[in-house]
Structure formats: C-alpha cells, structure tokens
Amino acid sequence: MSIVTVGIDLAKTVFAVHGVDAAGKPLLVKPVLLLQADTR
C-alpha cells in the first residue's frame, strides 16, 4: 500500500510526521525532536 495523506503534528519540542493509506490505516509515524538553534 502507498501513503496517500501526510500530516504533521506540531509541538514545542517534538513534532511528528504521519502517513496514512487510502483506507486510513497508519503506515508512518515518525517523531522528530527539535533542537534549540539559539546558543546565545
């Protein structure tokens, strides 16, 4: 099956990429940590 819809859940320190097939079955859930870029 192929991913037909991709969504992104945004949060303060983590975001997640979700992909579902035509039937709505989750095929991809990938959490990603956001690193603080400002080092002042």
N, C-alpha and C positions, 0 to 999 in steps of 0.2 A: 504494500500500500504506500501511497505518497502523501506527504504533508500538503494539505490544501489551504490551511489557515495558520498564520503565525501571529502570536500575541506576545506582548512584553508587559510584565508586571513591574512597576517601578516602586522603589522604596528608598529610604535614606542611605543605607549601607550595602544593600544587596538588590539586584534585580534578577528576574527570571525570564527566560525565553521559553515559550510554549509552542508546540506544533501539534495540530490535530489532523486526522484524515477526514474524508468526506462523511463518515458516519459519526464523527465527533469523538472518536477514540484517541486519547493522547498518545502520540508517538515520540515526542521530545519534550523533556522538561530539564532545562539547564540553568541552574542558579549561578550567578556571577557576582563576585564581591567587587565593590567599587573601592578603589584605593584613593586615599586622600592625596591629591596632587599638590596642594599648597603646603610648602615646607617652611614658611616664614617663622 
